[in-house]
Structures are given as structure tokens and as C-alpha cells.
Amino acid sequence: MRKTKVSAVIATFIVCYAFWLLLTWSVKPQELIAGAVVSLAAALFSARFFIHEKAFWLANPAKFFTGLCYWLFIFPGELIKANVNMAKLVLGGCKNVRPGIVKIPSELQSDYGRAALANSITLTPGTITMEIAEEDGQAQYYVHWIEAESDGAEAGEAIKGRMEKWIRRFWQ
């Protein structure tokens, strides 16, 4: 194995083992050993698919805390805001519902960042990311939105909110 492959396997193993420990929440020796074996097998099989370069980029404290802030504060805030908007639509008798597909530009360059934004958009009520297309060197998200009043930058601000800025800080 080359040096990059070994570092990718080690980084993937650490992430898998951390998830194992979080899911099992056990310190029994048999659980720890089983978790290590399963995590190593998963890392050997999947490291080449997940880690393309800079295997330990998450070890950077700034990146780690940016990601932590996003998942603990920014995304839940956007999620609550979308839930309140959906509740207003539903409780108001769905009179102002104008579903449609909007095209939203994004400056994200990282595949992981683009996927994180697409998943974040889809997880908020009232939106579903249908496709990410590369047009003129820029990512374009095609999103089905329950309140499709506008297209482009205005719709992007309403749908993406602060999520894109924080995802860019984390992934790029």
C-alpha cells in the first residue's frame, strides 16, 4: 500500500470506530474488539471511495469546530425555520402553496460539500433536491420547492439560507 492509502484507511477506521462507539455506547472488551474488527474491515473496503486526498483534514481544529457549529446550531436553526414555514402553510389551509422546480446556483467546488448542501436542503421540510448539474463551471441545484415564487439567487437565499456559507467553510 502507498502512504496515501494507509492514511486513508487509518482515517476511515477512526471515523468508523468513533461511530461504533457512539452507537453501542459500551466499553465492554468484546464490544470494543468487535467494533475494531468491523471498523477495520469497513475501512479496508471503503477507504478508497471516501478519502481522495488529505486524509486527516478533519484533525484541523478550525474545520472540526466549524462542522460542529454547523450541525449543532446552523442546520437546526434552518430546520426550525423551515418547519415553522411549513406549519404556517398547513395551518393556513394551504392557500399560498405554489409548488415548482427552481434552479439555484452554488459556488461550492467540493463534491462532499455539494452533497452536504443537497442533503441539508432535502432534510428541510418543503424542499427536495432533485439534481446537481455542472453548468458553466458552477453547480446548479434543481430543487422542488413548495413555495416556488422565484428562481435563481432569490430562491437560493430563501432555500439555502446560511447553510451554504457554513458548508463552504467546512469542506473547502
N, C-alpha and C positions, 0 to 999 in steps of 0.2 A: 504494500500500500504506500502511496505517496503521502507526504506530510499533510497536504490539504485534506486528503481523505481521512486520515487518522483524526485530525482536528474536527472534521465534520462528524465523524462517528462519536467522538467524545462529547461534543456539544449536543448532539441529538440524544445521546444516552442521558446526559444530565437533565435535559428537559423532560424526557420520558420518565425518568426516575422521580423527578420532582412531582410530576402529575400523579404517578403511582402513589407516592407518599401522601399527597393531598387527598386522593380518592379513598385510600384504605385507612388513613389516619391511625396507623398501627406501628408499634415499634417491636413487635414480636419477631424473633430471629427468622422464623420460617417465612414471614411476610416480607421481611427485608431482603432475604435471599431470593425468594420468588420474584419480587419486584426487580431486583438487579438482573436476574436471568432474562425475564421478559423484556425489560428495557434494553438490554444489550442486544437481544435478538431483533427487536424493533429498530434499533439504531443501525445495526449492520445491514438490515434490509432497506431502510428508508433514508439514510443519511444523504445519499447521492441525489435524492429527489427534493430534499428540503434545504440543504445547505449548498449554495452555489459559490459563495465567496465570503470571506470574513466570518468564520465560524463562531467566534466569540464576541461579536459586536454588541450583544446584549449585556456583556460584562461591563460596558461603559456605564457608569452610574447615571450620567445625564440621560442616556437612552432609556435605561431601566425606569427611572423615576418619571420620565415623560410618558412612557407606556402605562405605568401605574396610575398616573394622574388621569390619563385618557379613560382607562377602563373603570376607574373608581368615581370620577367626577364628571368629565365632559360627556361621555356617552350616556350615562344615566340621566344627566340633565336634558340632553336632546331626546332621550326616550320618554321622559316625563312630559316634556313639551309636546311631543307628537301624540302621546296618549290623551292629554288634555284637549288637543285639537280634534282628535277622533271622537272623544266623548261629547264635545260641543256639537259636532256634526250629527252624531247619532241621536242625542237628546233633543236636538233642534228639528227632528223629523227628516233629516237628510235632504233638506230643501236646496242647499247650496252645493250639492255633490256634482262635480264636473270631471269625471274620470277621463284620463287620457295618457298618452305616452309623451314624455318630454325628453329632450336631448340636453344633457348637462355636460359642459366642458370641465375638464380637470387637468391640473398641472402635475399630477403625480407621475413619477417615472418608474418607480419600483413596482414589479409585479405583485409583491406581497402587500405593498401599500394600496395598490388599486383593488386587490381582493379584500383587504380590510375595510376600505371605504364602501365597496359594493355590499359587503355583508352588513356593515353598520346601517347603511341605507335600508336594506331589506328587513333588518330587525326592527326598525321603527315602524309603527302602525301607519297604514295609508300609502306605503311605498313598496315597490318591488323592483329590484334591479334586474332588467331583462338581458342586457348585453353591455359589454365594454368593447368599443371599437376604437381602433387607432386611425385617426383622420388628421392629415397634415401635421404629423408628429405630436399630436395631442390626444389624450384619452377622451373619448366621448361616452358618457353613460346614457343608456336608454332606460328610463325609469317609468314604470306605470305608477301614476300618482292619482290619488283620489280627488285632489283639488287642482287639476291641471288648468290653471288660469294663464300661465305664461310659459315661455320657453327660454332656454339659454341661461344667461348669467342670473337673471332674476329668479328663475325656478331653482337654479343651483344654490343660491343663497338660502332660499326657503327650505330646500330639502337637505343640503349638506350641513348647513349651519356652521358651527365651529369645528366639526369633525375633520374635514379635510386638512385644515391647518395643523391640528394636533397629530394626525396620522403622518403628514409630511415630516414633522419634527422627529417622529419616532422611526420611520422607515428610510429616510434619506439623509 
